[in-house]
Every structure is written in C-alpha cells, then in structure tokens.
Amino acid sequence: MSEPALVQKALFRVASATTLMVLSFAMLTPVLAVRLQTAGETASAIGLFAMLPFLSIALMVPLMPWVFDRLGVAAAYRCGLGLEGLAILGYALTDHYRLWCVLAVIGGVGAAAAWNGTEAMIAHNAPPDRRGRFTGLYQTALGGALALGPFLPGLLPLSPRALTVLAALMPVAGIAFTLGGRVGTLRVSHEDAAPVGLWATICGVPGLVAVAFAGGVFETGLGAITTAYGSQIGLSLAAATSVAGVIGVGSLALQYPCGWLSDHLSPRSVFSLAGALLLAASAAFELAPAWVPLLWICAFVWGAVGGALYTLTMIRVAHEFAASSAMAGTAAMITGYTVGGAIGPSFSGLMLDTFGVGGQSAWLSALGLAVLLVSRRFSRRVGHA
C-alpha cells in the first residue's frame, strides 16, 4: 500500500474513533439528565452539570498545542479518549452529584484533546486535492452520531446504568481502533514549526476566526431561541421543537457537499455563496410572522450554512497553516466557533425581547453580511487561502 493510502487509512481510524466518542456523548447526555432528575436534582443543578463539559473544552482548547507538543500527537489524542471513557465509567459507579461535576470536567478535558486533535490531524495530513471532501465526510459522520445518539436509549433494552457502561466502552473501543494503522505517525505540524500561541494565531487569521464565530452562532446558537420563538407565536411543542431539529438536519445535509465545493471552487466563491445565503435567510426571517413555514426554511439554511462555515474554516486552516502548525489553527477556529455558540442564544434573546423579529433579523443579517464582506479577502484561485 502506498504512503498516501496508509495516511488516509490512519486518518479514517482517527475519524472513526472520534465519531464513536461523539456517539457516546450524544447517547449519554439525556440518560444522565434522566438519572439526575429521578435522583431529585433541580433543573438548575442539571443545567450546571450539562454546562461543565463545554466550559472545560473552552478553557482547555488554548492549551492543546502545548499538550500535543509535550506528549506527542497519538499519545495526547489517546489520552483524551481515555479521560472521556474514565469519566463516563465514573457515572456508572456512583450517583454523587458533586463527583459527577468533577467527572464532567475530566470528560471535557478529554473531549478537548480528542476534538482539537482530530481536526488538526485531518487538516495537516489529508490530501490537499481532496481535503474538502475528507473534512466534509468526517463532519457528516459527526452530525450523524449527534442525531442518532439520543434515540439509542429508546432503541436498546438496557437500564440507564447499563447504557452508561455501554457509553464508556465506546471511547475505549476508539483507543483500540487507533492502536494500529500508522496512527502513531500522524502529525499536526512540521517538525521545524515555531510554537505559536492562540492569540497570535487569531491575530494572524482574524477573518477566518470571525467566520467560525458566525458558524457557531447559526449552527449551535439559534436552536433554543428559535424554538422558544415558535412557541411564542403559537406553535405546539412538537412543531416548535421541530424548528431546532431542522437546524440539525440542515447541518448534516450540507457538510459533504460544501467540502466537495471547496475542492472545486475558489475560497472567495464558496464563502461568498455562504454569506449570501445567510443574508437572504436572515432578512427573510422578518416575514416569518406573516408566513410561518418560512421559520423552518430559515432554520434549515441557518443550520446548513452555519455548519458548512465551520467545515470550510477548518479546510482553509489546512491551507493557511500548511507550512506550520495545524493544531494552532484548528484551536483558533474551535475557539471562534465555541464563542459564537455561547453568545448566539443570549444576544438573540436580547434582540427578540428588545426589538422583536425585526431586531433578530437585523442582527443575523449583519452577521451574514460580515461573512460576505470577509469573503472578499480570500483568494480567487482554487486551493489557495
């Protein structure tokens, strides 16, 4: 087997292992929420517990380039999977709430290593002429895992504790899957690349970070607030929650196509198209009270293009940092995306409460316009930054 084929096989192993970890998380989250509720914990306590893994990821991502440099790529990645599996096993062995909070932090640290590591390995090692399709396929797999996971507790005839043990075995299986197939030879930067801090990286590619921020707002920051708005205008619970579901469906549907487009069109063309679609959907949202089906149409575009923006920024990072460290670049994109996902719900809620649908439409339209303007900074040539 040729060297490029061996590298692609190793990347497939890593992508599969991370997908197993995400499937585990997606299946476990509702199970743990039910266990906490039946144990008598308040909604506030459950919400705090659910926030801790994401807070840990946000705090740890800036440290990941240093961690991977000290431990080595494969070792740091496998440690991340191991910490995630250890934390989940702890949920099966105890019911103590405060200990669960500690385990949530441990699991978040592991998830940060696995998430950032996988993105960096794909960005640095995927074939340049197929980097978009490889990245898009990986993001599609993650989207499928996130969609399937919550249904598994209803499909499998297992108790909540048994489901927790099954969830713990998934990242462990991921470790086993990455023990061979040349995974240990994968790199996230060139050996002679100078260390680069997160802030310096963000300052080096501010346009890409801004686009990643917009992707976080549209893909993960609008589900809850748009559902609440649907309920406010009189939709049933099922209909209102389906708006958030459509955002997820849109994200899943467009990952691979946008990766394919990035391999065949210039960065300027792809990002301009994304910005134009977001601007059109956000402007149209103001008409949703007059024609309610527009709510689902806008939600689909937001999820599809928002998810595509994250994938596209990861592809661009691979080109921008081809001669240095993909780890630093992916950490910057994850930071921008995470901040967008965190700010999206609160600011959108403020705009709806203060200015109504028009305010929400205006602020999201401004984000779409910003993506469109930033796209003018990118190259007209295929495969160039």
Residue pairs with C-beta under 8 A, 6 or more apart in sequence:
1 9
4 127
6 181
6 182
7 125
7 182
7 185
7 186
8 126
8 127
8 134
9 181
9 182
10 125
10 181
10 182
10 183
10 185
10 186
11 121
11 122
11 125
11 126
11 134
11 186
12 181
13 177
13 178
13 180
13 181
13 183
14 77
14 117
14 118
14 121
14 122
14 178
14 183
14 186
15 118
15 122
15 138
15 141
16 141
16 174
16 177
17 81
17 114
17 171
17 173
17 174
17 175
17 177
17 178
18 114
18 115
18 118
18 142
18 174
19 138
19 141
19 142
19 144
19 145
20 145
20 170
20 171
20 173
20 174
20 177
21 81
21 84
21 111
21 114
21 170
21 171
21 174
22 142
22 145
22 146
22 149
23 145
23 148
23 149
23 152
23 170
24 84
24 88
24 149
24 167
24 168
24 170
24 171
25 53
25 84
25 111
25 149
25 167
26 145
26 146
26 147
26 148
26 149
26 150
27 149
27 150
27 152
27 153
27 163
27 166
27 167
28 88
28 91
28 149
28 163
28 164
28 167
29 50
29 149
29 150
30 150
30 153
31 153
31 160
31 163
31 164
31 167
32 49
32 91
32 100
32 164
33 46
33 50
34 160
35 91
35 95
35 160
35 164
36 45
36 46
36 49
36 97
36 100
37 46
39 95
39 97
41 49
41 97
45 97
48 101
49 97
49 100
49 101
49 104
52 101
52 104
52 105
52 108
53 104
53 105
53 107
53 108
53 111
54 108
54 338
54 342
55 108
56 104
56 105
56 107
56 108
56 109
56 111
56 112
57 108
57 111
57 112
57 115
57 338
58 335
58 338
58 339
58 342
60 108
60 109
60 112
60 113
61 112
61 116
61 198
61 331
61 334
61 335
61 338
62 198
62 331
62 335
64 76
64 112
64 113
64 116
64 117
64 327
64 331
65 195
65 196
65 198
65 325
65 327
65 328
65 331
66 195
67 76
67 113
68 76
68 77
68 113
68 117
68 120
68 188
68 327
69 195
70 76
71 79
73 117
73 121
73 186
73 187
73 188
74 178
74 183
74 184
74 186
76 113
76 117
77 113
77 114
77 117
77 118
77 121
77 178
78 175
78 178
79 110
79 113
80 109
80 110
80 111
80 112
80 113
80 114
80 115
80 117
81 110
81 114
81 171
81 172
81 174
81 175
81 178
82 110
82 171
82 172
82 175
83 106
83 107
83 109
83 110
83 113
84 107
84 110
84 111
84 114
84 171
85 110
85 168
85 169
85 170
85 171
85 172
85 175
86 106
86 110
87 103
87 104
87 106
87 107
87 110
88 103
88 107
88 164
88 167
88 168
88 171
89 165
89 168
90 99
90 100
90 103
90 106
91 100
91 103
91 164
91 168
92 161
92 164
92 165
92 168
94 100
110 171
114 171
115 334
116 327
116 330
116 331
116 334
117 188
117 327
118 138
119 314
119 326
119 330
119 333
119 334
120 188
120 189
120 326
120 327
120 329
120 330
120 331
121 186
121 187
121 188
121 326
122 131
122 134
122 135
122 138
122 314
122 318
123 131
123 135
123 188
123 314
123 315
123 317
123 318
123 321
123 326
123 329
123 330
124 186
124 187
124 188
124 189
124 318
124 321
124 326
124 327
125 186
125 187
126 134
126 135
126 318
127 134
128 318
128 319
128 322
128 383
129 263
129 383
130 263
131 262
131 263
131 315
131 318
131 319
132 258
132 259
132 260
132 261
132 262
132 263
132 315
133 256
133 259
133 260
133 263
134 259
135 259
135 311
135 314
135 315
135 318
136 255
136 256
136 257
136 258
136 259
136 260
136 262
136 311
137 255
137 256
137 259
139 255
139 256
139 259
139 307
139 310
139 311
140 252
140 255
140 256
143 248
143 251
143 252
143 255
143 307
144 252
146 248
147 248
147 249
147 252
152 163
153 160
153 163
156 163
156 166
158 166
188 325
188 326
188 327
189 321
189 324
189 325
189 326
189 327
189 328
190 323
190 324
190 325
193 323
193 324
193 325
194 324
195 325
196 204
196 324
196 325
196 328
197 328
198 328
198 331
198 332
198 335
201 328
201 329
201 331
201 332
202 209
202 332
202 335
202 336
205 317
205 320
205 329
205 332
207 374
207 377
207 378
208 313
208 316
208 317
208 320
208 332
208 333
208 336
209 332
209 333
209 335
209 336
210 336
210 370
210 371
210 374
211 271
211 309
211 312
211 313
211 336
211 371
211 374
212 309
212 310
212 313
212 332
212 333
212 334
212 335
212 336
212 337
212 340
213 336
213 337
213 339
213 340
214 278
214 306
214 309
214 340
214 367
214 368
214 370
214 371
215 306
215 307
215 308
215 309
215 310
215 313
215 337
215 340
216 306
216 310
216 336
216 337
216 338
216 339
216 340
216 341
216 342
216 344
217 306
217 340
217 341
217 343
217 344
217 348
217 364
217 367
218 278
218 302
218 303
218 305
218 306
218 309
218 340
218 344
218 364
218 367
219 247
219 251
219 302
219 303
219 306
219 307
219 309
219 310
219 341
220 306
220 337
220 340
220 341
220 344
221 340
221 341
221 342
221 343
221 344
221 345
221 348
222 247
222 299
222 302
222 306
222 344
222 345
222 348
223 243
223 244
223 247
223 248
224 244
224 345
225 344
225 345
225 348
225 349
225 352
226 243
226 244
226 247
226 295
226 299
227 240
227 241
227 243
227 244
228 240
228 349
229 295
229 352
229 357
229 360
230 239
230 240
230 243
230 295
231 237
231 240
233 289
233 292
235 243
235 292
242 296
243 295
243 296
243 299
244 299
246 296
246 299
246 300
246 303
247 299
247 300
247 302
247 303
247 306
248 303
249 300
249 303
250 299
250 300
250 301
250 302
250 303
250 304
250 305
250 307
251 303
251 304
251 306
251 307
251 308
252 307
253 304
254 304
254 305
254 307
254 308
255 307
255 308
255 311
258 270
258 274
258 308
258 311
258 312
259 311
259 315
261 270
261 273
262 270
262 312
262 315
263 382
263 383
264 382
265 382
266 378
266 379
266 380
266 381
266 382
266 384
267 312
267 316
267 375
267 378
267 379
267 384
267 385
268 375
268 376
268 378
268 379
268 380
269 380
270 312
270 375
271 309
271 312
271 371
271 372
271 374
271 375
271 378
272 372
272 375
272 376
274 305
274 308
274 309
274 312
274 371
274 375
275 368
275 369
275 370
275 371
275 372
275 373
275 374
275 375
276 368
276 372
277 301
277 305
277 368
278 301
278 302
278 305
278 306
278 364
278 367
278 368
278 371
279 365
279 368
279 369
279 371
279 372
280 301
280 368
281 297
281 298
281 301
281 302
281 305
281 368
282 298
282 302
282 361
282 364
282 365
282 367
282 368
283 361
283 365
284 294
284 297
284 298
284 361
285 294
285 295
285 298
285 357
285 360
285 361
285 364
286 357
286 358
286 361
287 294
288 294
288 295
288 298
288 357
289 357
302 364
309 371
310 333
310 337
313 333
313 336
313 337
314 330
314 333
316 378
316 385
317 326
317 329
317 330
317 332
317 333
318 326
318 329
319 383
319 384
319 385
320 329
320 385
321 328
321 329
347 363
348 360
348 363
348 364
351 359
351 360
351 362
351 363
352 359
352 360
355 362
378 385
379 385
